[in-house]
């Protein structure tokens, strides 16, 4: 039966309009919150990369780096970033946000000290060229991960398994010293961290809806910056290994 003359029906368009306006306002606020959240992640990540680069250049030019890399201290420098990552990952729930931030900056400094060695292996122009190539690729991949409607979870799982395989292959090649295997590892490493960049971006975007309005937001921002930092730096190092001109 027609309800055109039902008073409730005649009022419904106004109620629907109010709900629609409310939904639009809610969506706009949520989108603004998401943009602010992602921008914070990228700002921390970019600041961390910049800090590492400055530390690496200063340490390489200081004269101490050559002596350090020729001594057992090189293992301390090489393993220090891993220590920071483990401390941040396992202590995430117990730590205050301020402590997590301090560890992130400490990690960036430790990575800078570790990266100083590339200035003794590769020429400055090739390092700069590779860095900008990595930055361009990272921006495109991260944009894809942010905007795509495709679920990248399966690809992310595959990339994580590939990363484990790469680590095992690198350990084996320490004994085999095969140049062909080293090249294959570098190529696969670039592809794996390219995939991880897109997946991590999508994963971080999805996490916003789980932590928005909670105290965990800032912690997720720091850990998200750490994830993207690792994707960027590892992609840069693998790319440099076959793009860089050796001294």
C-alpha positions in Angstrom: 0.0 0.0 0.0 1.3 3.4 -0.8 2.6 5.5 2.1 2.8 8.8 0.3 0.4 10.4 2.8 2.0 9.0 5.9 3.3 11.9 8.0 6.3 9.9 9.0 7.2 9.3 5.4 6.8 13.0 4.5 9.3 13.9 7.2 11.8 11.2 6.3 13.7 13.1 3.5 14.7 15.8 6.0 15.8 13.1 8.5 17.7 11.4 5.8 19.3 14.6 4.8 20.4 15.3 8.3 21.9 11.8 8.6 23.6 12.2 5.2 25.1 15.5 6.3 26.2 14.0 9.6 27.8 11.1 7.7 29.6 13.5 5.4 30.9 15.5 8.3 32.0 12.3 10.1 33.8 11.0 6.9 35.5 14.4 6.4 36.7 14.4 10.0 37.9 10.8 9.7 39.7 11.5 6.4 41.4 14.5 8.0 42.5 12.4 10.9 43.9 9.8 8.6 45.8 12.4 6.6 47.3 13.9 9.7 48.2 10.4 11.0 49.9 9.4 7.8 51.7 12.7 7.5 53.1 12.3 11.0 54.5 8.9 10.0 56.1 10.3 6.9 57.5 13.2 8.8 59.2 11.0 11.4 60.4 8.6 8.7 61.9 11.4 6.6 63.4 13.1 9.6 65.0 9.8 10.7 66.5 9.3 7.2 67.8 12.8 7.1 69.4 12.4 10.6 71.0 9.1 9.5 72.4 10.7 6.4 73.9 13.7 8.3 75.5 11.4 10.9 76.8 9.1 8.2 78.5 11.9 6.3 80.0 13.5 9.4 81.3 10.3 10.8 82.8 9.3 7.4 84.6 12.6 7.2 85.7 12.7 10.8 88.6 10.3 10.3 87.4 8.1 13.1 85.3 5.9 10.8 88.2 4.2 9.0 89.8 3.3 12.3 86.5 2.1 13.8 85.6 -0.1 10.8 89.0 -1.7 11.0 88.5 -2.8 14.6 86.1 -5.1 16.5 84.0 -2.0 17.1 82.6 -2.4 13.6 80.4 -5.2 14.9 79.0 -3.0 17.7 78.1 -0.4 15.1 76.6 -3.0 12.7 74.5 -4.6 15.4 73.4 -1.5 17.3 70.4 -0.7 15.0 69.1 -4.2 15.5 69.3 -3.7 19.2 67.2 -0.5 19.0 64.6 -2.3 16.7 64.2 -5.2 19.2 63.9 -2.9 22.2 61.2 -0.8 20.5 59.3 -3.9 19.2 59.3 -5.8 22.5 58.9 -2.9 24.8 56.2 -1.1 22.8 53.3 -1.7 25.2 55.3 -0.9 28.4 57.1 2.2 27.1 55.9 5.7 27.2 55.6 7.5 23.8 58.4 9.9 24.8 60.7 6.9 25.4 59.8 5.3 22.1 60.6 8.6 20.3 64.0 8.8 22.0 64.7 5.2 20.9 63.7 6.1 17.3 66.2 9.0 17.2 68.8 6.8 18.8 68.2 4.1 16.1 68.5 6.8 13.4 71.9 7.9 14.8 73.1 4.2 15.1 72.0 3.6 11.5 73.9 6.7 10.4 77.1 5.4 12.0 76.5 2.0 10.3 75.8 3.6 6.9 79.1 5.6 7.0 80.9 2.7 5.5 79.2 3.2 2.1 81.3 6.4 1.6 84.4 4.3 1.6 83.0 1.9 -1.0 81.0 4.0 -3.4 81.6 7.3 -5.1 79.6 10.3 -3.8 77.7 11.0 -7.1 76.5 7.4 -7.4 75.3 7.4 -3.7 73.4 10.6 -4.4 71.9 9.3 -7.6 70.8 6.0 -6.0 69.3 7.9 -3.1 67.1 10.0 -5.3 66.2 7.0 -7.4 65.1 5.2 -4.2 63.2 8.3 -3.0 61.2 8.4 -6.2 60.5 4.7 -6.2 59.5 4.8 -2.5 57.1 7.7 -3.1 55.4 5.9 -5.9 55.1 2.6 -4.1 53.9 4.2 -0.9 51.3 6.2 -2.9 50.1 2.9 -4.5 49.9 1.2 -1.2 47.9 4.1 0.2 45.4 4.5 -2.6 44.9 1.0 -4.0 41.7 -0.9 -3.3 43.4 -4.2 -3.7 44.2 -6.1 -0.5 48.0 -6.5 -0.3 48.0 -8.8 2.7 48.8 -11.9 0.7 51.6 -10.1 -1.1 53.0 -8.8 2.2 53.1 -12.4 3.6 55.0 -13.5 0.5 57.4 -10.7 0.8 58.1 -11.5 4.4 58.9 -15.1 3.5 61.1 -13.8 0.7 62.9 -11.6 3.2 63.7 -14.6 5.3 65.1 -16.3 2.3 67.2 -13.3 1.4 68.7 -13.3 4.9 69.6 -17.0 4.7 71.1 -16.5 1.2 73.2 -13.5 2.4 74.6 -15.6 5.3 75.4 -18.4 2.9 77.1 -16.0 0.5 79.4 -14.8 3.3 81.2 -18.2 2.9 80.6 -18.8 -0.9 81.6 -15.2 -2.0 79.7 -15.6 -5.2 79.4 -12.4 -7.2 76.5 -13.8 -9.3 74.7 -14.8 -6.1 75.4 -11.3 -4.6 73.8 -9.7 -7.7 70.7 -12.0 -7.5 70.4 -11.1 -3.8 70.5 -7.4 -4.5 67.9 -7.6 -7.3 65.6 -9.7 -5.2 66.2 -7.4 -2.2 65.1 -4.4 -4.2 61.9 -6.2 -5.3 61.1 -7.5 -1.8 61.5 -4.1 -0.1 59.5 -2.4 -2.9 56.7 -4.8 -2.2 57.0 -4.3 1.6 56.8 -0.5 1.1 53.4 -0.8 -0.6 52.2 -3.4 1.9 53.4 -1.5 5.0 51.7 1.7 3.8 48.4 -0.1 3.3 48.8 -1.9 6.7 49.5 1.4 8.5 46.5 3.1 6.9 44.3 0.2 8.1 45.7 0.4 11.6 44.5 4.0 11.9 40.9 2.9 12.2 41.9 0.5 15.0 43.8 3.0 17.1 42.1 6.3 16.4 41.1 8.1 19.6 43.4 6.0 21.8 46.8 6.5 23.4 48.3 4.0 21.0 48.1 6.4 18.0 51.4 8.1 18.7 53.1 4.8 19.3 51.8 3.4 16.1 53.1 6.6 14.3 56.6 6.0 15.6 56.6 2.2 14.8 55.1 3.0 11.4 57.9 5.5 10.7 60.4 2.8 11.8 58.9 0.2 9.3 58.9 2.6 6.4 62.4 3.8 7.3 63.7 0.2 7.2 61.9 -0.4 3.8 63.5 2.8 2.4 67.1 2.2 3.7 67.2 -1.5 2.8 65.9 -0.7 -0.7 68.5 2.0 -1.0 71.3 -0.3 0.1 70.3 -3.2 -2.2 69.9 -0.7 -5.1 73.3 0.8 -4.4 75.0 -2.5 -4.5 74.5 -2.8 -8.3 73.9 0.8 -9.2 76.7 2.4 -7.3 80.2 3.1 -8.8 82.8 1.6 -6.6 85.9 3.5 -5.6 
